[in-house]
Amino acid sequence: MKRFFWFGRHHPFFIVGLACAVVLTSATAAWAVNYDQATSRRLLPGTMINGVAVGGLNYDLAVARVKQQVEAPLHRPIKVQGEEFEAETTAWNLGLQVDVPSVVKKAMNRSKEGNLPARIWRQLFSHGPTKTSATPKWGDGELGAILERAGESVNLEAQNASISTSTGWVTFSEAKAGRQLDLEASRNALLEAVRLRQDTVRLVTQEVQPEVGADAYANVLLVRTGENKLYLYEDGSISKSWPVATGTAEFPTPTGNWRIIQKLVNPVWTNPNSSWSKSMPPTIPGGPGNPLGTHALALNASGILIHATSDNASIGYSASHGCIRMTESDELDVFGRVSTGTTVAIVNAGPPKPRGSSTPAPETPTEAAAVQF
């Protein structure tokens, strides 16, 4: 007859087995907790940040390794050059930066996700690559400030062609092109240098043309009162001169730089309503015998013309009410050589030269106007 033995809860073998199970379970739990605490301070195996393997590294080592590969290139010097400008910067200083510590912290947080068994399992058995991005991004930097400083050094104002009559004659200053920084192209050049990791970048400038070129003074007329002569400058040199009559001491020809605003054929004389013209008609039609001749050049000096006259005896003297008089043939010659816009420089080359007192008295209003105007 078979006998069965039953060990109750108080049997020695049961107690020993239960104690061993409790001890084993407690040891396993303690190991798991300690292991989890240790691994939570390291990145999961297989972690990659921008292609940099940082699995198993602690925070400081991971930050250092990623900075070396991702951030360090952003601190390489870049020499920025332009006309009369040079500066040194980096991609980082220009504004291309990356927050490596934050990226590493984000990657480390993955080891803390889930409950304890899940975390232990992930550390022990899940070693597939886990990729995290640490891509540099553009933010505030000195890009704008560098371009502003470069512009201050590079920009050169264009110089207009000009004339001077300080010597009593006409002297010419040539037009000179200027330059300015092409902001958009220079900005793109800097960004491209950063992208290609170049150590030198050349800023882009563009030529600025003067508003007034040499052609503005291809022809210039010079009137020298006192001397009472008119000179034509062509391409910077005197090519021809003519005797003229200019204003009296009481009604001088205005000095300064003026320009021709109209070329008049058969101009109509209009009564200026002066004391000497009260007895004259309101107008005298254009044509031969007109006080202004058949051709005249109107200046932007109020009421001043270079015109022909029938009073040829006044040529060479200070005899008009401010206008510049010429003989008909000389006026026609000048008229054909200049255009509207031509500069007329008038200088005082000596005291007025009054005509003699033996001038015949005018017999008609037209003659009187010719003598006075």
C-alpha positions as CSV (number, residue, x, y, z in Angstrom):
1,M,0.0,0.0,0.0
2,K,1.5,3.4,-1.1
3,R,1.9,6.2,1.2
4,F,1.7,9.9,0.4
5,F,3.5,12.5,2.4
6,W,2.1,16.0,2.6
7,F,4.2,18.8,3.9
8,G,2.1,21.5,5.5
9,R,2.9,25.3,5.6
10,H,4.9,24.8,8.7
11,H,7.1,22.0,7.3
12,P,10.8,23.0,7.3
13,F,11.3,22.4,3.6
14,F,8.4,24.7,2.7
15,I,9.7,27.5,4.9
16,V,13.2,27.3,3.4
17,G,11.9,27.3,-0.1
18,L,9.7,30.3,0.5
19,A,12.5,32.2,2.1
20,C,14.8,31.5,-0.9
21,A,12.1,32.7,-3.3
22,V,11.6,35.9,-1.3
23,V,15.4,36.5,-1.2
24,L,15.7,35.8,-4.9
25,T,12.9,38.1,-5.8
26,S,14.2,40.9,-3.6
27,A,17.6,40.6,-5.0
28,T,16.3,40.8,-8.6
29,A,14.2,43.8,-7.8
30,A,17.1,45.5,-6.2
31,W,19.3,44.8,-9.1
32,A,16.6,46.0,-11.5
33,V,16.3,49.3,-9.6
34,N,20.0,49.8,-9.4
35,Y,20.5,48.9,-13.1
36,D,17.7,51.3,-14.1
37,Q,19.2,54.2,-12.1
38,A,22.6,53.6,-13.6
39,T,21.4,53.3,-17.2
40,S,19.1,56.3,-16.8
41,R,22.2,58.5,-16.7
42,R,23.4,57.1,-20.0
43,L,21.9,57.3,-23.5
44,L,20.3,54.2,-24.9
45,P,22.5,51.8,-26.9
46,G,22.4,52.7,-30.6
47,T,21.5,56.3,-30.1
48,M,22.8,58.5,-33.0
49,I,22.7,62.4,-33.0
50,N,23.4,63.8,-36.4
51,G,25.3,60.6,-37.3
52,V,27.4,60.8,-34.1
53,A,27.3,57.5,-32.1
54,V,26.6,58.4,-28.4
55,G,24.9,55.2,-27.2
56,G,26.0,54.3,-23.7
57,L,27.6,57.7,-23.0
58,N,26.7,59.9,-20.1
59,Y,25.4,63.4,-20.6
60,D,28.7,65.3,-20.5
61,L,30.5,62.9,-22.8
62,A,27.7,62.9,-25.3
63,V,27.5,66.7,-25.3
64,A,31.3,66.9,-25.8
65,R,31.2,64.4,-28.7
66,V,28.3,66.0,-30.5
67,K,29.7,69.5,-30.1
68,Q,33.0,68.4,-31.6
69,Q,31.3,67.0,-34.7
70,V,28.3,69.4,-35.1
71,E,29.1,72.7,-33.3
72,A,32.9,73.0,-33.7
73,P,32.7,73.6,-37.5
74,L,30.4,76.6,-36.8
75,H,33.3,78.3,-34.9
76,R,35.8,78.1,-37.7
77,P,37.0,81.6,-38.7
78,I,35.6,83.1,-41.9
79,K,37.5,86.1,-43.4
80,V,35.1,88.6,-45.0
81,Q,36.7,90.9,-47.6
82,G,35.6,93.9,-49.7
83,E,36.9,97.1,-51.2
84,E,38.7,98.7,-48.3
85,F,37.0,96.4,-45.8
86,E,38.1,93.2,-44.0
87,A,36.6,91.5,-41.0
88,E,36.6,88.0,-39.4
89,T,33.6,86.2,-38.2
90,T,32.2,82.6,-37.9
91,A,29.1,80.9,-39.0
92,W,28.1,80.8,-35.3
93,N,28.5,84.6,-34.9
94,L,26.6,85.2,-38.1
95,G,23.7,83.4,-36.5
96,L,23.9,79.7,-37.5
97,Q,23.7,78.0,-34.1
98,V,22.7,74.7,-32.5
99,D,21.6,73.9,-28.9
100,V,23.5,70.6,-28.4
101,P,22.8,70.3,-24.6
102,S,19.1,70.4,-25.3
103,V,19.3,67.8,-28.0
104,V,21.3,65.4,-25.8
105,K,18.8,65.9,-22.9
106,K,15.9,65.1,-25.3
107,A,17.7,61.9,-26.4
108,M,18.4,60.9,-22.8
109,N,14.8,61.2,-21.8
110,R,14.0,58.2,-24.0
111,S,15.7,56.0,-21.5
112,K,13.2,57.1,-18.8
113,E,10.1,56.4,-20.8
114,G,7.7,53.6,-19.7
115,N,7.6,51.5,-16.6
116,L,10.6,49.7,-15.0
117,P,10.3,46.4,-16.8
118,A,10.0,48.3,-20.2
119,R,13.0,50.4,-19.4
120,I,15.1,47.3,-18.4
121,W,14.0,45.4,-21.5
122,R,14.9,48.4,-23.7
123,Q,18.4,48.7,-22.2
124,L,19.1,45.0,-22.4
125,F,17.6,44.0,-25.7
126,S,16.5,47.0,-27.9
127,H,19.8,48.0,-29.6
128,G,18.5,49.3,-32.9
129,P,19.7,52.7,-34.1
130,T,17.8,55.7,-32.6
131,K,18.4,58.8,-34.5
132,T,18.1,62.4,-33.2
133,S,18.6,65.6,-35.2
134,A,20.8,68.4,-34.0
135,T,20.6,70.6,-37.1
136,P,22.0,74.1,-36.9
137,K,19.4,76.8,-37.5
138,W,19.7,80.5,-38.4
139,G,18.8,83.0,-35.7
140,D,20.0,86.4,-34.5
141,G,23.6,87.1,-35.3
142,E,26.0,89.7,-36.7
143,L,25.2,89.1,-40.4
144,G,23.3,92.4,-40.7
145,A,25.9,94.3,-38.6
146,I,28.8,93.1,-40.8
147,L,27.0,94.1,-44.0
148,E,26.3,97.5,-42.5
149,R,29.9,98.1,-41.5
150,A,31.1,96.8,-44.9
151,G,28.8,99.3,-46.6
152,E,30.3,102.2,-44.6
153,S,33.7,101.2,-45.8
154,V,32.9,100.1,-49.3
155,N,30.4,102.7,-50.5
156,L,31.9,105.5,-52.5
157,E,29.9,108.3,-53.8
158,A,30.0,109.0,-57.5
159,Q,31.4,112.4,-58.5
160,N,29.5,114.4,-61.1
161,A,31.3,116.2,-63.9
162,S,31.5,119.9,-63.0
163,I,33.0,123.2,-64.0
164,S,34.6,126.0,-62.0
165,T,35.1,129.6,-63.0
166,S,37.1,130.7,-60.0
167,T,40.0,131.6,-62.3
168,G,37.8,133.7,-64.6
169,W,38.0,130.9,-67.1
170,V,36.3,127.5,-67.2
171,T,38.0,124.5,-65.7
172,F,36.5,121.1,-65.9
173,S,36.4,118.3,-63.3
174,E,35.8,114.8,-64.7
175,A,33.0,112.6,-63.7
176,K,34.0,109.6,-61.6
177,A,32.0,106.4,-61.0
178,G,31.3,105.4,-57.4
179,R,30.5,102.1,-55.9
180,Q,28.1,100.6,-53.4
181,L,27.7,97.3,-51.6
182,D,25.2,95.0,-53.2
183,L,23.5,94.0,-50.0
184,E,21.5,91.1,-51.4
185,A,24.3,89.6,-53.4
186,S,26.8,90.0,-50.5
187,R,24.3,88.4,-48.0
188,N,24.0,85.4,-50.4
189,A,27.7,85.2,-50.7
190,L,28.1,85.0,-46.9
191,L,25.4,82.4,-46.7
192,E,27.0,80.3,-49.5
193,A,30.4,80.6,-47.8
194,V,28.9,79.2,-44.6
195,R,27.1,76.4,-46.5
196,L,30.3,75.3,-48.3
197,R,32.4,75.8,-45.2
198,Q,34.7,78.3,-47.0
199,D,37.2,80.3,-45.0
200,T,37.1,83.4,-47.2
201,V,34.3,85.3,-48.8
202,R,34.4,88.3,-51.1
203,L,31.6,90.8,-50.8
204,V,29.8,92.0,-54.0
205,T,29.9,95.6,-55.0
206,Q,28.3,97.4,-57.9
207,E,29.3,100.5,-59.8
208,V,27.4,103.7,-59.4
209,Q,27.3,106.0,-62.3
210,P,27.4,109.8,-61.7
211,E,24.2,111.7,-62.5
212,V,26.1,114.3,-64.5
213,G,28.5,112.8,-67.0
214,A,31.2,114.5,-69.2
215,D,28.7,114.9,-72.0
216,A,26.9,117.5,-69.9
217,Y,29.8,119.9,-70.5
218,A,30.8,118.8,-74.0
219,N,29.9,122.4,-75.0
220,V,30.1,125.4,-72.6
221,L,29.7,129.1,-73.3
222,L,31.7,131.6,-71.3
223,V,30.8,135.3,-71.2
224,R,33.4,137.6,-69.7
225,T,31.9,141.0,-68.9
226,G,34.2,143.9,-68.9
227,E,36.3,142.1,-71.6
228,N,33.0,141.7,-73.4
229,K,33.8,138.5,-75.2
230,L,32.0,135.1,-75.5
231,Y,34.0,131.9,-75.7
232,L,32.9,128.4,-76.8
233,Y,34.5,125.5,-75.1
234,E,34.3,122.2,-76.9
235,D,35.5,119.0,-75.1
236,G,37.2,121.1,-72.5
237,S,39.1,123.5,-74.7
238,I,38.3,126.9,-76.2
239,S,37.4,126.4,-79.9
240,K,36.1,129.9,-80.8
241,S,35.3,133.3,-79.5
242,W,33.2,136.3,-80.5
243,P,33.0,139.9,-79.3
244,V,29.7,140.8,-77.5
245,A,28.0,143.6,-75.7
246,T,27.0,143.1,-72.1
247,G,25.1,145.0,-69.4
248,T,25.9,148.5,-68.2
249,A,27.0,149.3,-64.7
250,E,23.4,150.1,-63.8
251,F,22.0,147.0,-65.4
252,P,24.8,144.4,-65.2
253,T,24.7,141.0,-66.9
254,P,24.2,138.5,-64.0
255,T,27.2,136.4,-63.2
256,G,26.9,132.7,-62.4
257,N,26.4,129.4,-64.2
258,W,23.2,129.4,-66.3
259,R,21.9,127.2,-69.1
260,I,20.1,127.6,-72.4
261,I,16.4,126.8,-72.0
262,Q,15.1,127.9,-75.4
263,K,16.4,128.5,-78.9
264,L,14.3,131.2,-80.5
265,V,13.9,131.9,-84.2
266,N,12.4,135.3,-85.0
267,P,11.7,136.1,-81.4
268,V,9.1,138.7,-80.5
269,W,10.3,141.6,-78.4
270,T,8.1,142.3,-75.4
271,N,8.1,145.7,-73.7
272,P,9.7,145.3,-70.2
273,N,7.6,148.2,-69.0
274,S,10.7,150.0,-67.8
275,S,11.1,153.8,-67.5
276,W,12.9,153.9,-70.8
277,S,10.3,151.9,-72.7
278,K,7.1,153.7,-71.7
279,S,6.7,155.2,-75.1
280,M,7.3,152.0,-77.0
281,P,4.7,149.5,-78.2
282,P,3.8,146.5,-76.1
283,T,5.5,144.1,-78.6
284,I,7.6,144.2,-81.8
285,P,7.0,141.3,-84.1
286,G,9.8,138.9,-84.9
287,G,11.8,139.2,-88.1
288,P,14.5,141.4,-89.6
289,G,14.9,144.6,-87.7
290,N,13.6,143.2,-84.5
291,P,15.6,144.4,-81.4
292,L,16.4,140.7,-80.7
293,G,17.4,139.9,-84.3
294,T,16.3,136.7,-86.0
295,H,17.8,134.3,-83.5
296,A,18.2,134.3,-79.7
297,L,19.2,132.0,-76.9
298,A,17.1,132.3,-73.8
299,L,18.8,131.6,-70.5
300,N,17.3,130.5,-67.2
301,A,18.4,133.8,-65.8
302,S,15.3,135.8,-65.8
303,G,14.9,138.0,-68.9
304,I,18.5,137.4,-70.1
305,L,19.1,136.3,-73.7
306,I,22.1,136.0,-76.0
307,H,20.6,137.7,-79.1
308,A,21.5,139.4,-82.3
309,T,21.3,143.2,-82.5
310,S,21.1,145.8,-85.2
311,D,23.1,148.2,-83.0
312,N,26.4,146.7,-84.1
313,A,28.3,149.8,-82.7
314,S,27.5,148.5,-79.2
315,I,29.5,145.3,-79.6
316,G,32.5,145.3,-77.4
317,Y,31.0,147.6,-74.8
318,S,28.9,147.5,-71.7
319,A,25.7,148.8,-73.3
320,S,22.7,146.5,-72.7
321,H,20.1,146.1,-69.9
322,G,21.8,142.8,-69.0
323,C,21.4,140.8,-72.3
324,I,24.4,139.6,-74.3
325,R,24.3,141.1,-77.8
326,M,26.0,139.8,-80.9
327,T,26.1,140.6,-84.6
328,E,23.6,138.8,-86.7
329,S,26.2,136.6,-88.3
330,D,28.0,135.8,-85.0
331,E,24.6,135.0,-83.3
332,L,23.7,132.6,-86.1
333,D,27.1,131.0,-85.8
334,V,26.7,130.4,-82.1
335,F,23.1,129.4,-82.5
336,G,24.1,126.4,-84.8
337,R,26.8,125.2,-82.4
338,V,24.9,124.8,-79.1
339,S,21.7,123.2,-77.9
340,T,19.2,123.6,-75.1
341,G,20.7,122.6,-71.8
342,T,24.2,124.0,-72.8
343,T,25.8,125.7,-69.8
344,V,26.5,129.4,-70.0
345,A,29.0,130.6,-67.5
346,I,29.1,134.4,-66.9
347,V,32.1,136.0,-65.0
348,N,33.2,139.5,-64.3
349,A,36.5,140.0,-66.1
350,G,36.8,143.7,-65.5
351,P,35.0,147.0,-64.9
352,P,32.2,147.9,-67.3
353,K,33.3,149.5,-70.5
354,P,30.8,152.1,-71.5
355,R,30.3,153.1,-75.1
356,G,31.2,156.6,-76.3
357,S,28.8,159.6,-76.0
358,S,28.8,160.1,-79.8
359,T,26.3,157.4,-80.3
360,P,23.5,158.7,-82.8
361,A,20.1,159.1,-81.2
362,P,17.7,156.4,-82.3
363,E,15.0,157.5,-84.7
364,T,12.4,154.8,-84.3
365,P,11.0,152.7,-81.4
366,T,12.7,149.7,-82.8
367,E,16.1,151.4,-82.9
368,A,15.5,152.7,-79.4
369,A,14.7,149.2,-78.2
370,A,17.9,147.9,-80.0
371,V,20.0,150.5,-78.3
372,Q,18.6,149.8,-74.8
373,F,17.8,146.1,-74.7
